[in-house]
């Protein structure tokens, strides 16, 4: 599943074209991509067509595009979702929803929501005040209102959000007796981190994935957060992690952070620090990758 860096690459790629753009035509080609939309609020295409997008915002793995009427177009990429900027008339295979927009900077464009496995989707949602009074999510250089879509309100802030509360995160760690990786994957504690970047951050901090969160000293908890941010920022700088053609930016280009991974997907390869072979173990219907020497459970 796309994690924070991949979603931020999409957000930042869309932002220049979609901010201030008027949505002129909405084509829903597959109703399954509207499973997140509440039918009681109205017909998706009718609610969206003619609206003007005011920003592109992200919290964790969620994207939303505030609309001038006070609602928002909420998007989740799921396992294989893509949002591709195209010239008019361009047809991408497996396009589920197509938006024709009039951009004040780039003119007429298409935004094709492509989703092979149809785990992602779009919805029109109402906005709620944030519980901390800060902008709802990350929106580049633009400081947005203290509002968040109702479908995103339960998701915690991510470590790259300027409003992320470090002390609250450390306090939650201190109360959790479960393994650290479970805590990092809990989107109600910290959002945007998935299997790849949890493994990478824990490797960088030399912490075993099953180490009880409450057992961390204050120093090691701060080190872990530093490494989480470092890994996310490095991945973002390299366009995210692309293992196949499903993970691409708005122009269809792949990221290359996969070449910089030290733990995830490196099972059987020597650890870059000590040379011990990286081990892979089953974890929550997926896998954990770690160095059994550098990341001993304490």
C-alpha positions in Angstrom: 0.0 0.0 0.0 1.3 3.5 -0.8 2.6 5.1 2.4 3.2 8.7 3.4 6.0 9.5 0.9 4.2 8.0 -2.1 1.0 9.9 -1.2 2.9 13.1 -0.6 4.5 12.8 -4.0 1.0 12.6 -5.5 -0.2 15.6 -3.5 2.7 17.8 -4.3 2.4 16.9 -8.0 -1.2 17.7 -8.2 -1.1 20.9 -6.1 0.1 23.3 -8.8 -2.4 22.2 -11.4 -5.5 21.6 -9.2 -5.4 24.5 -6.8 -7.8 27.1 -8.1 -9.0 24.7 -10.8 -12.7 24.4 -11.7 -14.0 20.8 -12.2 -15.9 21.0 -15.4 -16.8 17.4 -16.1 -17.0 14.3 -13.8 -17.1 10.8 -15.3 -17.6 7.9 -12.9 -16.6 4.9 -14.9 -16.8 2.4 -12.1 -19.2 2.8 -9.2 -17.0 0.6 -7.0 -14.6 3.4 -6.6 -17.3 5.4 -4.8 -17.7 2.9 -1.9 -16.4 5.6 0.5 -19.0 8.1 -0.7 -22.2 8.4 1.4 -25.1 8.2 -1.1 -27.3 10.1 1.3 -25.3 13.3 0.8 -26.2 13.3 -2.9 -25.0 12.1 -6.2 -21.2 12.2 -6.4 -20.9 13.7 -9.9 -23.6 16.3 -9.2 -21.9 17.4 -6.0 -18.5 17.8 -7.6 -19.1 19.1 -11.1 -18.7 22.9 -11.3 -16.9 23.2 -8.0 -13.5 25.0 -7.6 -10.7 23.2 -5.7 -8.9 25.5 -3.2 -6.0 23.3 -2.1 -4.4 19.8 -2.0 -4.0 18.5 1.5 -2.7 15.3 3.1 -2.8 13.6 6.4 -1.0 10.3 6.5 -2.2 8.2 3.6 -5.4 10.3 3.0 -5.6 13.1 0.4 -8.3 15.7 0.2 -9.1 18.6 -2.0 -11.2 21.3 -0.3 -13.9 22.8 -2.4 -15.1 26.4 -2.5 -18.6 25.3 -1.2 -17.0 24.1 2.1 -17.0 20.4 1.4 -14.0 18.3 0.2 -13.1 15.6 -2.3 -11.5 12.9 -0.2 -9.3 10.4 -1.9 -7.6 7.2 -0.7 -5.3 5.4 -3.0 -5.8 2.0 -1.4 -3.4 -0.7 -2.6 -3.0 0.4 -6.2 -4.6 3.8 -6.8 -3.0 6.4 -9.0 -4.0 10.0 -9.7 -2.6 10.9 -13.1 -2.5 14.4 -14.7 -3.2 14.0 -18.4 -3.8 16.1 -21.5 -7.4 16.2 -22.7 -8.3 13.1 -24.6 -5.8 10.8 -22.8 -7.3 7.5 -21.7 -5.5 5.4 -19.1 -6.4 1.8 -18.8 -8.3 1.0 -15.5 -9.4 4.6 -15.1 -12.3 4.5 -12.6 -13.1 8.2 -12.2 -12.1 11.0 -14.6 -12.2 14.7 -13.7 -11.9 17.3 -16.4 -10.5 20.5 -14.9 -9.8 24.1 -16.0 -6.6 25.1 -14.3 -5.8 28.8 -13.9 -2.1 28.0 -14.6 -2.2 25.0 -17.0 -5.5 25.3 -18.8 -7.6 22.2 -19.6 -6.4 19.0 -18.0 -7.6 15.6 -17.0 -7.2 14.0 -13.6 -7.5 10.2 -14.1 -8.1 8.1 -10.9 -6.7 4.7 -11.9 -7.0 1.8 -9.6 -6.3 -1.8 -10.6 -7.5 -3.6 -7.5 -10.2 -1.1 -6.6 -9.4 -0.8 -2.9 -9.1 2.9 -3.1 -11.8 5.4 -3.9 -13.2 9.0 -3.8 -16.0 10.6 -1.8 -17.5 14.1 -1.1 -17.3 14.7 2.6 -18.2 17.4 5.1 -15.5 19.2 7.1 -15.1 19.2 10.8 -13.0 21.4 13.2 -9.7 19.8 14.2 -9.4 18.8 17.8 -6.2 20.7 18.3 -7.0 23.9 16.5 -4.3 23.5 13.9 -4.7 23.1 10.1 -6.2 19.7 9.2 -3.2 18.4 7.3 -0.1 19.2 5.3 -0.7 21.4 2.3 2.8 22.5 1.2 3.5 26.2 1.8 -0.2 27.1 2.1 -1.6 27.3 5.7 -5.0 25.8 5.5 -8.0 26.2 7.9 -8.4 24.1 11.0 -10.8 21.7 9.3 -10.5 18.0 8.4 -12.9 15.7 6.5 -15.1 13.6 8.8 -13.6 10.4 7.2 -10.1 11.5 8.1 -10.8 12.9 11.6 -10.0 9.7 13.4 -6.5 9.4 11.8 -3.6 10.8 13.8 -1.2 13.4 12.4 1.9 12.1 10.6 5.5 12.8 11.7 6.1 15.3 8.9 3.0 17.4 9.8 4.2 20.7 11.4 1.4 20.2 14.0 2.5 16.7 15.0 2.8 16.6 18.8 6.1 14.8 19.8 5.3 14.8 23.5 1.9 13.2 22.9 3.6 10.5 20.8 6.1 9.7 23.5 3.3 9.6 26.1 1.4 7.0 24.0 4.5 4.9 23.6 4.9 4.9 27.3 1.4 3.4 27.7 1.7 0.7 25.1 3.0 -2.7 26.2 2.7 -4.1 22.6 5.6 -4.3 20.2 6.9 -1.1 18.6 6.0 -2.0 15.1 2.4 -2.5 16.0 2.3 0.9 17.5 4.0 2.5 14.4 1.4 0.9 12.2 -1.5 2.1 14.3 -2.9 5.0 12.3 -4.7 6.4 15.3 -1.3 6.8 17.1 0.8 8.1 14.1 -0.3 8.1 10.5 1.4 7.5 7.2 3.8 4.7 8.3 3.3 1.3 6.8 5.3 -1.9 6.6 8.2 -0.6 4.5 9.0 2.5 6.5 8.4 0.9 9.9 11.0 -1.7 9.1 13.4 0.9 7.8 13.1 3.2 10.8 13.5 0.4 13.3 16.6 -0.8 11.5 18.0 2.7 11.5 17.3 3.1 15.3 18.6 -0.5 16.0 15.4 -1.5 17.7 13.7 -4.9 17.4 10.2 -4.7 16.0 8.7 -6.7 18.9 10.4 -4.5 21.6 7.6 -3.4 23.9 6.9 0.3 23.3 6.7 1.1 27.0 10.2 -0.3 27.6 11.9 2.4 25.5 13.9 5.0 27.4 13.2 8.6 26.6 16.4 8.8 24.6 15.6 5.8 22.5 12.1 7.0 21.9 13.4 10.3 20.6 15.9 8.5 18.5 13.2 6.4 16.9 11.1 9.5 16.0 14.2 11.1 14.5 14.8 8.0 12.3 11.2 7.7 11.3 11.3 11.3 10.0 14.6 10.8 8.4 13.5 7.7 6.5 10.2 9.4 5.4 12.1 12.5 4.2 14.7 10.4 2.3 12.0 8.4 0.6 10.1 11.6 -0.3 13.2 13.1 -1.8 13.6 10.0 -4.0 10.0 9.9 -5.2 8.9 7.1 -2.8 9.3 3.4 -3.2 8.2 1.7 -6.4 8.3 -2.1 -6.6 6.1 -2.2 -9.7 4.2 0.0 -12.1 1.4 0.7 -9.6 3.5 3.2 -7.5 3.9 6.3 -9.6 3.7 10.0 -9.4 1.1 12.2 -11.3 3.1 11.9 -14.5 3.4 8.1 -14.3 7.1 8.1 -13.2 8.3 5.6 -10.6 10.2 6.5 -7.4 13.6 5.0 -6.7 13.8 4.7 -2.9 13.7 0.9 -3.2 17.4 1.1 -4.1 18.1 2.7 -0.7 16.3 0.1 1.5 18.4 -1.5 4.3 15.9 -4.0 5.8 12.6 -4.3 3.9 12.8 -6.8 1.1 16.5 -7.6 2.0 15.9 -11.0 3.5 19.0 -13.1 3.2 21.3 -10.2 2.3 24.1 -8.9 4.5 23.2 -6.1 6.9 24.8 -2.8 5.7 26.1 -2.2 9.2 27.4 -5.5 10.5 27.2 -8.0 7.7 24.7 -10.3 9.5 22.1 -11.7 7.1 18.8 -9.8 7.3 16.0 -12.0 8.7 12.3 -12.1 7.6 9.6 -13.1 10.0 5.8 -13.4 9.7 4.0 -10.4 11.3 0.3 -9.5 11.3 -0.4 -11.2 7.9 2.7 -9.6 6.4 6.4 -9.7 7.2 9.0 -7.9 9.3 12.6 -7.6 8.1 15.4 -6.9 10.6 19.0 -7.6 11.5 19.1 -10.2 14.3 22.5 -8.7 15.6 21.9 -5.0 15.3 18.3 -5.2 16.4 18.3 -7.5 19.4 15.3 -7.5 21.6 16.1 -6.0 25.0 
